[in-house]
Amino acid sequence: MTISRRLGIDSIGRYRVSGLLGTGAFASVWRAEDDTLDAPVAIKVLADNWARHLDVRERFVSEAKLLRLADSDRILRVLDIGELPDGRPYFVTVLADGGSLEDRLAKGPLPEDEALAVLVEVAEAVCVLHALDIVHRDLKPSNVLIHRDRVVLADLGLAKALAQGSGLTQVAGSPGYMAPEQSRSGAVVDERTDVYGLGALAHRLLSGSTVGEPSARLEGRLGRAVRRALQADPDRRWPSARAFVEELRAVAAGEKSLSRKRFVLPGVVAVSVLGLAAGLFYWQQKPVEQQRQQQGAAPTTTVKPIDPALCRAGDLRVLTGGDGAEPLNSNRRNMELFFASDKRECKLFGRLEDVRFVQADGKVIPLRYGDGQGEPVEVQVGEGGWASVQLNWDVDAKNRDVKPLTPARMEFRLPGSLDLVVFPWDKGPVGDGGQVEVGPVVWATG
C-alpha cells in the first residue's frame, strides 16, 4: 500500500497522487500524475493546521501567484491551483527532475568556473524577479533546483512584492544566507537584500562554507565582488542584482576554462518542490555515472556555462522598420526588427524566444506562434554589423465579432539568453488568437 493511500489521499483535483515527497511546517508536497497530459507533477498542499490562518493562507496563495507571474524558465512554473474538499488550497508545479544545488554540494565543492556558471544562472533568475518588483529573501542552495538542463529558482514562500510596500514587519530568512536587515523588525527589505543572499550563496559555492563559518579568504576580483555583496550596510553592496551579475560575467569572461567546461549535475530520481515554504526536500540519489551507464541509463544532464560573446539585452539597441501588409493578404502585417550595439561587439544566433504581446493592463494577448522561414545566421553585432528579424502577424480576430487587440508593448528573449527585451508597440493591432511568425536572426540588409 502506498503512503498516499495510507494517508487517505488518492487524488488531488484531477491529478492522481502517487506518493508523498515530503512535509514541512506549513505544507506537504506530493508527487502526482497528470493523466490528461501524461506528465508527472508536484503538488504543494497547505497544512491542515494552518488552513484557517488567513495570513498564512494568503501567503500560500500569493506564492503561487508570484511563481505564475514570473512566467520564466528560470523560475519554477506553476501549472494549476485549486482547493481540496476540506478547503485547503494547493497549487501544481512542474516536477523538477535534476536535484537541488544542496544535493550537488553534498557530494563535494564545485570547481571555481563551474561555481561561477551556476552563480550567474541563479543571479539571472533573481533579476527576473526583480524586474517584476519581487524580492526573494531566501536564497540558499536547497531553493535552487535543476529541471532538465536549467537552473530553476524555487521557494517564493518568503517573497514579497516590493510594490506593496518596502517595510518588512516579519523576520524571515535562513541563517547563513539571511541579510542582517532581515533580523531587524521594521527594516527595509529591497533588491539589495537579495544581493546579500547571492553573495552568501557565492561564498558557499566558492569556499565550501556558509557565511560566519571558518573558511579560506576569497582572493582577486571575484573575492572583492563577493565581499561587496556581503556588506552589512545595504548602501555599500552592489546596488542591484543586475550590477552583481554583470561583475560575475566580467570575472567569468576572464576565466578561459569557463568557456570550455560544463557544469555536471548528478542525476536524481525524484526531486520535489518542497524547498517552497516548507524548506525541506525529498530526493533519492541515482547511482554514480559508471553504474548508470552499465544499466543503459542516459548520461547526466548538464548546464552549459554562459557564453560571454553572446549579446545581452543591455548591449543592444532595438529598432523597428516600417510595417505593411503582405501581398494579396490585407489581414497579415509585417515588419523588421533591427539590432545594433554601440557598447561591444557581440553575436546573435538563433531565433527570438518567448515572443509575446502585452496589453496596457498587463494581460498577454492570446496568440499562436510559428517560426518564419529560413535558417538563422551567426551575426556579429557592432562595429558596423547589424542583425535583423522578420516579424509577421495576423490582425484578423478569431471571432469576427471581436475587434483586434492593440498591444502596449512587445516582449521577447534573446537567443541563448533569458534576458527579457521590452519595447513599446506602435505597429497597430494584432488578432485575438491569430498567428504570429518570427523569422531567424539574419544579417540586416538595406
SULPEFEN-V431987 format. One record per residue. N is the residue number from 1. RES is the residue in one letter. PHI is phi in degrees with one decimal (999 if undefined). D_LAST is the distance of its C-alpha to the last C-alpha in Angstrom with 2 decimals. Layout:
BEGIN
n: [N N]
res: [RES RES]
phi: [PHI PHI]
d_last: [D_LAST D_LAST]
END
This chain:
BEGIN
n: [1 2 3 4 5 6 7 8 9 10 11 12 13 14 15 16 17 18 19 20 21 22 23 24 25 26 27 28 29 30 31 32 33 34 35 36 37 38 39 40 41 42 43 44 45 46 47 48 49 50 51 52 53 54 55 56 57 58 59 60 61 62 63 64 65 66 67 68 69 70 71 72 73 74 75 76 77 78 79 80 81 82 83 84 85 86 87 88 89 90 91 92 93 94 95 96 97 98 99 100 101 102 103 104 105 106 107 108 109 110 111 112 113 114 115 116 117 118 119 120 121 122 123 124 125 126 127 128 129 130 131 132 133 134 135 136 137 138 139 140 141 142 143 144 145 146 147 148 149 150 151 152 153 154 155 156 157 158 159 160 161 162 163 164 165 166 167 168 169 170 171 172 173 174 175 176 177 178 179 180 181 182 183 184 185 186 187 188 189 190 191 192 193 194 195 196 197 198 199 200 201 202 203 204 205 206 207 208 209 210 211 212 213 214 215 216 217 218 219 220 221 222 223 224 225 226 227 228 229 230 231 232 233 234 235 236 237 238 239 240 241 242 243 244 245 246 247 248 249 250 251 252 253 254 255 256 257 258 259 260 261 262 263 264 265 266 267 268 269 270 271 272 273 274 275 276 277 278 279 280 281 282 283 284 285 286 287 288 289 290 291 292 293 294 295 296 297 298 299 300 301 302 303 304 305 306 307 308 309 310 311 312 313 314 315 316 317 318 319 320 321 322 323 324 325 326 327 328 329 330 331 332 333 334 335 336 337 338 339 340 341 342 343 344 345 346 347 348 349 350 351 352 353 354 355 356 357 358 359 360 361 362 363 364 365 366 367 368 369 370 371 372 373 374 375 376 377 378 379 380 381 382 383 384 385 386 387 388 389 390 391 392 393 394 395 396 397 398 399 400 401 402 403 404 405 406 407 408 409 410 411 412 413 414 415 416 417 418 419 420 421 422 423 424 425 426 427 428 429 430 431 432 433 434 435 436 437 438 439 440 441 442 443 444 445 446]
res: [M T I S R R L G I D S I G R Y R V S G L L G T G A F A S V W R A E D D T L D A P V A I K V L A D N W A R H L D V R E R F V S E A K L L R L A D S D R I L R V L D I G E L P D G R P Y F V T V L A D G G S L E D R L A K G P L P E D E A L A V L V E V A E A V C V L H A L D I V H R D L K P S N V L I H R D R V V L A D L G L A K A L A Q G S G L T Q V A G S P G Y M A P E Q S R S G A V V D E R T D V Y G L G A L A H R L L S G S T V G E P S A R L E G R L G R A V R R A L Q A D P D R R W P S A R A F V E E L R A V A A G E K S L S R K R F V L P G V V A V S V L G L A A G L F Y W Q Q K P V E Q Q R Q Q Q G A A P T T T V K P I D P A L C R A G D L R V L T G G D G A E P L N S N R R N M E L F F A S D K R E C K L F G R L E D V R F V Q A D G K V I P L R Y G D G Q G E P V E V Q V G E G G W A S V Q L N W D V D A K N R D V K P L T P A R M E F R L P G S L D L V V F P W D K G P V G D G G Q V E V G P V V W A T G]
phi: [999 -72.5 -64.7 -65.1 -72.4 -61.8 -90.0 79.0 -118.7 -103.5 -152.0 -129.7 60.8 -90.0 -100.5 -88.2 -74.5 -116.1 167.5 -90.3 -85.0 167.4 -133.0 -139.3 -65.7 -112.6 -158.2 -120.8 -123.4 -117.8 -87.9 -144.7 -115.9 -91.6 -67.6 -67.4 -102.2 54.6 -148.2 -77.1 -138.7 -116.2 -124.6 -100.3 -120.1 -64.4 -62.5 -60.3 -72.4 -107.7 -61.3 -95.0 -88.5 -61.5 -67.4 -68.1 -60.6 -63.8 -65.4 -63.1 -66.7 -61.4 -59.1 -62.2 -65.7 -67.3 -60.8 -68.3 -61.3 -59.6 46.3 -137.3 -67.0 -88.4 -117.7 -55.5 -85.6 -93.8 -103.8 -163.8 -147.7 -170.8 -132.3 -74.2 -55.9 -85.4 95.6 -71.9 -77.3 -145.7 -139.7 -109.4 -128.4 -63.2 -93.4 -59.7 -116.9 -123.6 93.9 -113.4 -64.9 -60.8 -60.7 -66.2 -68.5 -64.0 -90.1 135.4 -68.1 -91.9 -58.8 -58.6 -68.2 -67.8 -61.2 -63.0 -60.6 -66.9 -58.6 -61.7 -63.6 -65.9 -62.6 -64.4 -62.6 -63.8 -62.7 -60.7 -64.9 -65.2 -64.0 -100.8 62.5 -118.8 -108.8 -77.4 77.4 -146.2 -82.3 -157.1 -58.3 -71.5 -96.9 -110.2 -107.2 -117.2 -116.4 58.7 -113.2 -122.1 -79.6 -124.9 -91.4 -123.4 60.2 -100.1 -59.9 -102.7 -69.3 -146.6 -68.2 -63.7 -65.6 -85.2 127.0 -97.0 -80.6 -106.1 -107.4 -120.9 -75.5 -151.4 146.6 -117.5 -54.9 91.7 -129.8 -88.6 -65.6 -54.7 -67.4 -70.6 -92.0 -109.3 -62.6 87.8 -71.7 -80.0 -114.8 -144.1 -55.4 -67.4 -63.4 -71.9 -60.4 -61.4 -58.8 -65.9 -64.2 -66.5 -65.3 -61.4 -59.7 -65.6 -68.4 -90.4 -106.5 84.8 -129.1 -78.8 -59.4 100.0 -89.7 -59.7 -160.9 -70.9 -72.9 -78.1 -104.8 72.6 -61.6 -64.4 -60.9 -65.3 -63.7 -69.0 -63.7 -66.3 -63.6 -95.4 -62.2 -65.8 -85.9 -55.2 -67.8 -98.6 -82.3 -57.7 -67.9 -157.1 -64.1 -62.2 -62.9 -67.1 -67.2 -68.0 -66.9 -61.3 -64.9 -64.0 -64.4 -62.3 -64.5 -86.9 -102.7 -59.0 -64.3 -65.6 -82.7 -105.2 -104.3 -124.7 -86.0 -94.4 -111.4 -59.9 -69.4 -136.6 -74.3 -137.2 -125.7 -100.7 -99.9 -71.1 -64.9 -61.1 -9.3 -64.1 79.8 -121.9 -126.9 -121.2 -152.4 -125.6 -73.9 -82.3 -61.5 -65.7 -56.8 -62.8 -66.0 -64.6 -67.6 -63.7 -88.4 81.8 -77.7 -71.7 -60.5 -63.4 -75.8 -132.6 -109.7 -77.0 -64.1 -67.0 -88.0 -65.5 -78.0 -70.3 -70.5 -108.3 -57.2 -69.3 -81.8 -106.5 -104.1 -113.7 -123.9 -120.0 -87.4 -63.9 -98.3 -160.1 -85.6 -69.3 -55.5 65.3 -149.6 -75.0 -90.3 -111.9 -115.8 -145.7 -157.4 -128.6 -95.5 -114.0 -121.5 -133.2 -134.5 -101.4 -91.4 -159.7 -80.6 -143.1 -120.4 -121.6 -152.5 120.0 -129.2 -63.5 -115.0 53.0 -70.0 -157.7 -109.7 -127.1 -79.3 -62.4 -85.0 91.6 -78.1 -82.4 -73.9 -68.8 -141.7 -101.5 -119.3 -140.9 -81.8 -69.2 -73.7 105.6 -108.6 -67.8 -124.4 -72.0 -115.8 -86.5 -100.2 113.9 54.2 92.4 -92.5 -124.0 -109.4 -145.8 -138.6 -86.1 -127.7 -127.8 -142.8 -98.1 -101.2 -85.1 -71.4 -61.3 -101.5 -63.4 -81.9 -103.8 -72.3 -56.7 -95.2 -107.8 -70.6 -91.0 -155.0 -116.5 -131.0 -162.7 -114.0 -71.3 -62.6 80.0 -149.0 -104.4 -64.8 -88.6 -102.9 -128.4 -148.2 -61.0 -103.0 -128.8 -103.8 92.6 -77.2 -128.4 -81.5 -66.5 82.4 -77.5 -98.9 -123.4 -118.3 -120.3 -73.7 -79.0 -71.3 -137.6 -68.7 -70.2 -124.8 84.3]
d_last: [69.62 66.25 66.15 64.29 67.21 69.74 68.09 67.98 64.20 62.96 59.87 57.73 56.17 54.73 54.49 57.17 58.42 58.99 60.17 60.38 57.89 59.62 61.08 60.85 62.37 60.20 58.92 59.16 56.34 56.76 55.04 54.55 53.01 50.67 52.03 49.64 46.56 48.58 47.63 49.69 49.40 51.14 52.96 54.12 57.21 58.76 62.27 65.10 66.79 63.72 62.76 64.86 63.54 60.99 59.21 58.79 57.79 55.16 53.82 53.73 51.75 49.49 48.62 47.41 45.34 43.73 42.93 41.40 39.47 37.85 36.37 35.03 35.52 36.97 39.72 42.46 41.56 44.06 44.34 47.24 49.99 53.44 57.16 60.13 63.13 64.85 62.04 60.47 56.68 54.53 50.90 49.25 46.67 45.16 47.65 46.39 47.09 46.73 49.30 49.20 48.47 52.16 53.07 50.94 52.46 55.93 55.38 54.72 52.33 48.68 47.38 45.49 42.02 42.67 44.02 40.92 38.68 40.86 41.01 37.24 37.13 39.98 38.59 35.27 37.42 39.24 35.99 35.25 38.66 38.27 35.03 37.33 40.05 42.29 44.36 45.81 48.93 50.16 47.92 49.97 49.73 51.41 48.74 45.95 45.73 43.89 42.54 41.17 39.05 38.32 40.23 41.18 42.81 45.82 48.73 47.69 51.33 51.54 48.10 47.99 45.33 44.97 44.23 47.82 49.20 49.38 53.15 54.42 57.98 58.34 58.60 56.42 54.94 56.04 58.16 56.38 52.94 53.73 52.74 55.81 55.03 55.25 58.99 59.57 60.12 58.11 55.65 51.99 49.76 46.01 43.03 44.95 47.63 45.22 44.13 47.79 47.87 44.93 46.77 49.93 48.12 46.65 50.19 51.53 48.89 49.10 52.81 54.30 56.15 55.68 55.75 59.35 60.48 61.29 58.31 56.90 54.85 51.09 50.00 46.91 43.71 43.89 47.48 46.64 43.86 46.31 49.11 46.99 46.18 49.93 51.09 53.81 52.47 49.23 48.07 48.16 46.01 42.27 41.14 39.23 38.71 35.04 36.20 38.65 36.26 33.77 36.75 37.72 34.24 34.52 37.90 36.64 33.84 36.66 38.60 37.39 39.69 37.82 34.81 37.22 39.71 39.76 41.98 44.49 46.15 49.43 49.67 51.66 53.35 53.49 51.80 52.15 50.53 53.88 52.40 51.49 54.23 57.00 55.86 57.28 55.75 57.26 55.98 57.38 56.20 55.45 57.13 55.55 52.76 55.19 57.32 54.33 53.14 56.69 56.64 53.41 51.37 47.65 46.62 46.29 42.99 40.88 38.63 35.82 35.42 32.34 29.73 29.08 25.80 24.21 22.20 24.42 23.77 24.97 22.41 19.29 17.59 16.22 13.93 13.25 10.81 12.71 15.09 16.43 18.98 18.67 19.84 23.67 24.09 24.38 25.60 22.41 19.57 16.17 13.68 11.37 12.79 11.12 13.59 14.18 17.54 19.40 22.70 22.54 20.59 21.01 19.89 18.87 19.99 21.04 20.74 21.32 25.06 27.38 24.82 26.77 26.95 29.81 31.72 33.14 36.47 35.06 35.39 32.80 31.75 32.91 30.10 29.65 26.80 25.37 22.75 19.64 19.40 18.29 19.34 18.21 16.98 18.34 15.67 16.87 15.68 16.50 16.74 13.05 12.39 10.47 11.46 10.74 13.24 13.48 16.54 18.71 22.05 25.11 26.52 29.70 32.68 34.83 37.80 37.20 39.65 37.47 34.64 31.22 30.95 28.58 27.79 28.16 25.90 23.94 25.03 24.12 24.92 22.74 23.34 26.31 27.39 29.19 27.60 27.10 23.97 24.76 22.85 23.84 22.74 22.03 20.38 23.67 26.27 26.40 29.23 32.33 32.55 29.31 26.89 23.79 21.51 19.37 17.09 17.20 15.38 12.54 10.01 6.95 3.76 0.00]
END
